[in-house]
Amino acid sequence: MFNDITFAFPLAFLLLLIIPAILFWYWKKNKKSTPNLVYSSFEIFKGIKPTLKNRLKHLPIILRCIALALLIIALARPQSFLTGENVNVEGIDIVMLLDISGSMLAEDFKPNRLVAAKEITDEFVAGRISDKIGLVIFASESFTQCPLTIDYSVLRGLLKEIKSGMIEDGTAIGSAIANGVNRLKDSQAKSKVMILLTDGVNNRGEIDPITASQIAAKFGIRIYAVGVGTIGEAPYPFQTPFGIRYQNVPVEIDEPTLKEVAKITNGKYFRATGNKKLKEIYAEIDKLEKTNIEVTSYRKASELFYCYVFFALLFLLLEFLLSKTYLRKLP
């Protein structure tokens, strides 16, 4: 009953000792006022049942004691506290650049690079708290799948809809970076970040990755570049008249360019060779780009004695009415 209640004056509960004293006094008083009659036999009273009035004759004193107990509890001043936190955040704006070219269907990741990237990106988004996150996808050209938002449920829904073939095949890394710059250049966030995930070499688009990253650096945007693909060759599915056949194809990632992109923007380059490694990279980026949270705790008291006083008065009124009417004692 009192799990979530504290009392401002707990010493008031010592007054509850009055109640046993009152009950003892009431018992002694009734014992003295009740005459002792001697009967030779009680056989004649066997068929007589006590009336309701007789059964309730002690109800007034019980009501009075309950009322007194409630008044003592009210005197102890019960309170409940509403606690909480005011959170002040200095947000980070993040744009995810996700390669969805045909090579992302290679199965050196399970089930393939694109699905693994989507799942691990989804986990990354789910772990953020108050940052605005946007999503840009690219192949032969770049496309904004989701603008900067804090509605992560919408973002994650749009992330799930991504599939290879949405855009003509190719790898326009420079265009993707330029698209990300357009999303972040007017941001007032303390930190502006792009996470670039690709498995290829820039071969399409009107702007090269180095030039695009220099523009990003001008706007204070940091780029974390992630090269996706195992070392050597990776199994790639090909559609044939006889169904899907797999062929090992060389993994070609322009690591020197991606490293330069990261260096120009004071970011970092990572190489992911499998699901576990990609997950570790996202975890590291998550640690590097954590939002600073300033927490102010507060505690607000609510007084609860009113209801105890109300019910105490109710019981006293009921005791008074019963004592003066139905349970009235005649001299």
Long-range contacts (C-beta under 8 A, 24 or more apart in sequence): 2-78, 4-80, 5-78, 5-79, 5-80, 5-304, 6-78, 6-79, 6-80, 6-81, 7-76, 7-77, 7-78, 7-79, 8-76, 8-77, 8-79, 9-75, 9-76, 9-77, 10-76, 12-72, 12-75, 12-76, 12-77, 13-72, 13-73, 13-76, 15-72, 15-75, 16-69, 16-72, 18-68, 19-65, 19-68, 19-69, 22-61, 22-64, 22-65, 22-68, 23-61, 23-65, 26-61, 53-326, 53-327, 56-322, 56-326, 56-327, 57-327, 59-319, 59-322, 59-327, 60-319, 60-322, 60-323, 60-327, 63-315, 63-316, 63-318, 63-319, 63-322, 64-315, 64-316, 64-319, 66-312, 66-315, 67-311, 67-312, 67-313, 67-315, 67-316, 67-319, 68-312, 70-308, 70-309, 70-311, 70-312, 70-315, 71-308, 71-309, 71-312, 73-305, 73-308, 74-305, 74-306, 74-308, 74-309, 74-312, 75-305, 77-303, 77-305, 78-303, 78-304, 78-305, 78-308, 79-301, 79-302, 79-303, 79-304, 80-301, 80-302, 80-304, 81-299, 81-300, 81-301, 81-302, 82-299, 82-300, 82-302, 83-297, 83-298, 83-299, 83-300, 84-297, 84-298, 85-295, 85-296, 85-297, 85-298, 86-295, 86-296, 86-298, 87-130, 87-293, 87-294, 87-295, 88-293, 88-294, 88-295, 88-296, 89-129, 89-130, 89-291, 89-292, 89-293, 89-294, 90-189, 90-190, 90-291, 90-292, 91-130, 91-131, 91-132, 91-189, 91-190, 91-291, 92-131, 92-132, 92-189, 92-190, 92-191, 92-192, 92-193, 92-289, 92-291, 93-131, 93-132, 93-133, 93-134, 93-148, 93-184, 93-187, 93-189, 93-191, 93-192, 93-193, 94-128, 94-131, 94-132, 94-133, 94-134, 94-193, 94-194, 94-195, 94-289, 95-133, 95-134, 95-135, 95-136, 95-148, 95-180, 95-183, 95-184, 95-193, 95-194, 95-195, 96-121, 96-133, 96-134, 96-135, 96-136, 96-194, 96-195, 96-197, 97-136, 97-138, 97-142, 97-176, 97-177, 97-179, 97-180, 97-194, 97-195, 97-196, 97-197, 97-198, 98-135, 98-136, 98-137, 98-138, 98-162, 98-197, 99-137, 99-138, 99-139, 99-171, 99-173, 99-176, 99-197, 99-198, 99-199, 99-200, 99-228, 100-137, 100-138, 100-139, 100-162, 100-163, 100-164, 100-166, 100-167, 101-138, 101-139, 101-140, 101-164, 101-169, 101-170, 101-171, 101-199, 101-200, 102-139, 102-164, 102-165, 102-169, 103-171, 103-199, 103-200, 103-236, 103-249, 104-164, 104-199, 104-228, 105-164, 105-236, 105-237, 106-199, 106-229, 106-234, 106-235, 106-236, 106-249, 106-251, 107-234, 107-235, 107-236, 107-237, 107-246, 108-229, 108-230, 108-234, 108-235, 108-251, 108-273, 108-274, 109-228, 109-274, 109-275, 109-278, 110-275, 113-199, 113-228, 113-229, 114-162, 114-163, 114-164, 116-275, 116-278, 117-197, 117-228, 117-278, 118-159, 118-160, 118-162, 120-275, 120-278, 120-279, 120-282, 121-159, 121-197, 121-282, 122-156, 122-159, 122-160, 123-279, 123-282, 124-282, 124-285, 124-286, 125-152, 125-155, 125-156, 125-159, 126-152, 126-156, 127-286, 128-152, 128-286, 128-291, 129-291, 129-293, 130-291, 130-293, 131-291, 132-187, 132-189, 134-180, 134-183, 135-159, 136-176, 136-179, 136-180, 136-183, 137-162, 137-166, 137-167, 138-167, 138-171, 138-172, 138-173, 138-175, 138-176, 138-179, 139-166, 139-167, 139-168, 139-169, 139-170, 139-171, 139-172, 139-204, 140-167, 140-168, 140-169, 140-170, 140-171, 140-172, 140-204, 140-205, 141-167, 141-168, 141-170, 141-172, 141-175, 141-204, 141-205, 142-172, 142-175, 142-176, 142-178, 142-179, 142-205, 143-167, 143-179, 144-179, 144-183, 147-183, 148-183, 148-184, 148-187, 170-203, 170-204, 171-198, 171-200, 171-201, 171-202, 171-203, 171-204, 172-202, 172-203, 172-204, 172-205, 173-198, 173-200, 173-202, 173-205, 173-209, 173-212, 173-254, 173-257, 173-261, 174-202, 174-205, 174-206, 174-207, 174-208, 174-209, 174-210, 174-211, 174-212, 175-204, 175-205, 175-206, 175-207, 175-212, 176-205, 177-207, 177-209, 177-212, 177-213, 177-215, 177-216, 177-223, 177-261, 178-207, 178-212, 178-215, 180-216, 180-221, 181-212, 181-215, 181-216, 181-219, 181-221, 184-216, 184-219, 184-221, 185-219, 185-221, 190-292, 191-222, 191-289, 192-219, 192-220, 192-221, 192-222, 193-221, 193-222, 193-223, 193-224, 193-267, 193-289, 194-221, 194-222, 194-223, 194-224, 194-265, 194-267, 195-223, 195-224, 195-226, 195-285, 196-223, 196-224, 196-225, 196-226, 196-258, 196-261, 197-226, 197-228, 198-225, 198-226, 198-227, 198-228, 198-253, 198-258, 199-227, 199-228, 199-229, 199-251, 199-253, 200-252, 200-253, 200-254, 201-252, 201-253, 201-254, 201-257, 202-254, 202-257, 209-257, 209-258, 209-260, 209-261, 210-257, 210-260, 210-261, 210-264, 212-261, 213-260, 213-261, 213-264, 213-265, 214-264, 216-264, 216-265, 217-264, 217-265, 217-266, 221-265, 222-265, 222-266, 222-267, 223-261, 223-262, 223-264, 223-265, 223-267, 224-262, 224-267, 224-268, 224-269, 224-270, 224-285, 224-288, 225-258, 225-259, 225-261, 225-262, 225-267, 225-268, 225-269, 225-270, 226-269, 226-270, 226-271, 226-272, 226-278, 226-281, 227-253, 227-255, 227-258, 227-269, 227-270, 227-271, 227-272, 228-253, 228-272, 228-278, 229-253, 229-272, 229-273, 230-273, 230-274, 231-273
